[in-house]
Amino acid sequence: MAGTDIDTTTKEFTPENAVIIPTAFERNETVRIEAFSDGVFAIAITLLVLGINVPKVRELGAGGSLGSMLIKQWPHYIAFVTSFITIFTKWVNHHRLFSFIKGTDHSFLYWNGLLLLLITFLPFPTALLAEYLLHPEARVAGAIFAGTYVAIAFAFKGLWHHASKNGRLLAPNVDDREIRQITMQYRYGPLLYLAVFALSFVSVGLSVGMCLCLAVFFAIKGWPTLRPVTLLFPLFPRKRKA
């Protein structure tokens, strides 16, 4: 209309603005990924307890002992504790990785999805191991249990390799020594779990014990980083592309 002034002022589009928008978007995406992953970890770790059965009154019979029935379920307790500590450790390490990862892409989503698939599967081999630990078929159950741990270790390795290769999804100000430490951890982790898998065909009990020890080991090494015990995995400075 005549006599009406229309304000056509728009914010100037600058290269600085072009950088800020995708950065904020990527951070929001990583927050969504971590929140979704936290929910999956929480569900998986909760499902473990369902493998421990409550003794029925009719199972006790006349003069039966509840205490004895509970003691007989000791394989379930061992399997539960081992898997609980493992899932908790994986969650801690997953959280640790996302303190360095500040971006995402299509392939990274699938790597993270593969990891979550294996985490949600873990309650099944846990219940299987608890049921067959004292059975002649214990080696089969032990191999499936340890094999799941191997798959999880390789999924973590693939997730981190994709994110850290040339620093593609990492924050630009991350200490390269920290990146080196994590990379070394995921380089040897799958090999250690492969050894545990092979051990399951010899001794199921020892294999399960080693799974628990590795979970505790990686929990201690995982957070905080750059502690003196990292002498096992020497730290060497490494330049990373900006």
C-alpha positions in Angstrom: 0.0 0.0 0.0 1.1 3.5 -0.7 2.6 5.4 2.2 3.4 2.2 4.1 7.0 1.4 4.8 7.9 -2.2 4.7 10.9 -3.2 6.8 12.9 -5.5 4.5 16.0 -5.6 6.7 17.4 -9.1 7.0 20.3 -10.5 8.9 23.4 -10.6 6.8 24.5 -14.1 6.0 28.2 -14.5 6.8 30.6 -17.4 6.8 30.5 -17.3 10.6 26.8 -17.9 10.6 27.3 -20.8 8.1 29.6 -22.5 10.7 27.5 -21.9 13.8 24.3 -23.4 12.4 25.6 -26.9 11.5 27.7 -27.0 14.7 24.7 -26.5 16.8 22.8 -29.0 14.8 25.5 -31.7 15.2 25.6 -31.2 18.9 21.9 -31.6 19.2 22.1 -34.8 17.1 24.8 -36.3 19.4 22.7 -35.4 22.4 19.8 -37.3 20.9 22.0 -40.3 20.1 23.4 -40.4 23.6 19.9 -40.0 25.2 18.4 -42.8 23.1 21.4 -45.0 23.8 21.1 -44.4 27.6 17.6 -45.6 27.4 18.6 -48.8 25.6 21.4 -49.5 28.1 19.0 -48.9 31.0 16.4 -51.4 29.6 19.0 -54.0 28.9 20.5 -53.8 32.3 17.1 -54.0 33.9 16.1 -57.1 31.9 19.0 -59.1 33.4 17.2 -59.5 36.7 14.3 -61.3 35.0 16.7 -64.3 34.5 16.6 -64.9 38.3 13.5 -66.8 39.2 11.6 -66.5 42.5 11.2 -70.0 43.9 7.6 -71.1 44.0 6.0 -72.4 47.2 5.0 -75.6 45.5 8.6 -76.2 44.5 9.7 -76.4 48.1 7.5 -79.3 48.9 6.9 -80.5 52.5 9.7 -79.4 54.7 11.6 -77.8 51.9 14.1 -75.0 52.6 13.8 -71.6 50.8 17.4 -70.9 51.7 18.5 -74.1 49.9 16.5 -73.2 46.8 18.1 -69.8 46.7 21.6 -71.1 47.1 21.0 -73.6 44.2 20.4 -70.6 41.9 24.1 -69.4 42.4 24.8 -69.7 38.6 22.1 -67.2 37.9 23.7 -64.7 40.4 27.1 -65.1 38.9 25.8 -64.6 35.3 23.7 -61.6 36.5 26.6 -59.9 38.2 29.0 -60.5 35.3 26.6 -59.1 32.7 25.4 -56.2 34.9 29.0 -55.1 35.4 29.7 -55.5 31.7 26.7 -53.5 30.6 27.4 -50.8 33.1 31.1 -50.6 32.0 30.0 -50.4 28.3 27.6 -47.6 29.3 30.5 -45.7 31.0 32.8 -46.2 28.0 30.0 -45.1 25.7 29.5 -42.0 27.7 33.3 -41.4 27.7 33.4 -41.6 23.9 30.6 -39.1 23.5 32.6 -36.6 25.6 35.0 -36.5 22.6 32.5 -37.1 19.8 30.9 -33.8 18.7 29.5 -34.7 15.3 27.6 -37.5 13.6 26.9 -38.9 10.2 24.8 -41.6 8.6 27.3 -44.5 9.0 27.9 -43.5 12.7 24.2 -44.0 13.4 24.4 -47.6 12.1 27.5 -48.4 14.1 25.8 -47.1 17.2 22.7 -49.1 16.3 24.7 -52.3 15.9 26.2 -51.8 19.4 22.8 -51.3 20.9 21.5 -54.4 19.2 24.2 -56.5 20.8 23.7 -54.8 24.2 20.0 -55.6 24.2 20.8 -59.2 23.1 23.1 -59.8 26.2 20.3 -60.8 28.6 19.6 -63.9 26.5 23.1 -65.5 26.6 23.2 -64.4 30.3 20.0 -66.5 31.1 21.3 -69.3 28.8 24.6 -69.5 30.7 22.9 -69.5 34.1 20.6 -72.3 33.0 23.3 -74.5 31.5 26.4 -73.7 33.6 26.2 -77.1 35.4 24.8 -79.0 32.4 26.9 -81.1 30.0 26.0 -78.5 27.3 27.7 -75.8 29.3 30.4 -75.2 26.7 27.8 -74.3 24.1 26.2 -71.8 26.4 29.6 -70.4 27.5 30.7 -70.0 23.9 27.5 -68.0 23.0 28.0 -65.9 26.1 31.6 -65.1 25.4 30.9 -64.8 21.7 28.4 -62.0 22.4 31.1 -60.2 24.4 33.5 -60.5 21.4 30.8 -59.0 19.1 30.2 -56.1 21.5 34.0 -55.4 21.6 34.2 -55.3 17.8 31.1 -53.1 17.6 32.8 -50.6 20.0 36.0 -50.8 18.0 34.1 -50.0 14.8 32.1 -47.2 16.4 35.3 -45.5 17.7 37.3 -46.1 14.5 34.6 -44.5 12.4 34.3 -41.5 14.7 38.1 -41.0 15.2 39.5 -41.6 11.8 41.2 -38.4 10.8 39.2 -36.8 13.6 36.1 -36.6 11.4 33.6 -36.6 14.2 35.7 -35.4 17.1 35.9 -32.1 18.8 38.8 -30.0 17.4 40.3 -29.3 20.9 40.6 -32.9 22.1 43.9 -34.0 23.6 45.5 -36.3 21.1 47.0 -38.4 24.0 43.4 -39.2 25.1 42.5 -40.3 21.6 45.6 -42.5 21.4 44.7 -44.1 24.7 41.2 -45.0 23.7 42.3 -46.2 20.3 44.9 -48.6 22.0 42.2 -49.8 24.3 39.8 -50.8 21.5 42.7 -52.2 19.5 43.5 -54.9 22.1 40.0 -55.3 23.7 38.6 -57.5 20.9 41.7 -59.7 20.9 41.4 -60.2 24.7 37.7 -61.2 24.3 38.6 -63.5 21.5 41.0 -65.3 23.8 38.2 -65.6 26.4 35.9 -67.0 23.7 38.5 -69.7 22.9 38.9 -70.4 26.6 35.1 -71.1 26.9 35.7 -74.4 25.0 38.2 -75.5 27.7 36.7 -74.1 30.9 33.4 -72.3 31.0 33.9 -71.1 34.6 37.3 -69.6 33.9 35.9 -68.0 30.7 33.1 -66.3 32.7 35.6 -65.2 35.3 37.8 -63.6 32.7 34.8 -61.8 31.2 34.2 -60.3 34.6 37.8 -59.4 35.1 38.0 -57.7 31.7 34.8 -55.7 32.5 36.4 -54.5 35.7 39.7 -53.8 34.0 38.1 -51.6 31.3 35.9 -49.9 33.8 39.0 -48.8 35.8 41.0 -47.8 32.7 38.1 -46.2 31.0 37.5 -43.2 33.3 39.1 -40.9 34.1 41.7 -40.9 31.4 45.4 -40.3 31.4 46.1 -42.0 34.7 49.5 -43.5 35.6 48.4 -47.1 35.0 48.2 -46.4 31.3 51.8 -47.6 31.1 50.3 -50.8 29.8 49.2 -48.9 26.7 52.0 -46.3 26.1 50.9 -42.9 25.0 52.7 -41.3 22.1 51.9 -37.9 20.7 50.0 -38.1 17.4 49.0 -35.3 15.2 45.4 -35.2 14.1 44.1 -33.4 11.1 42.1 -30.3 11.9 
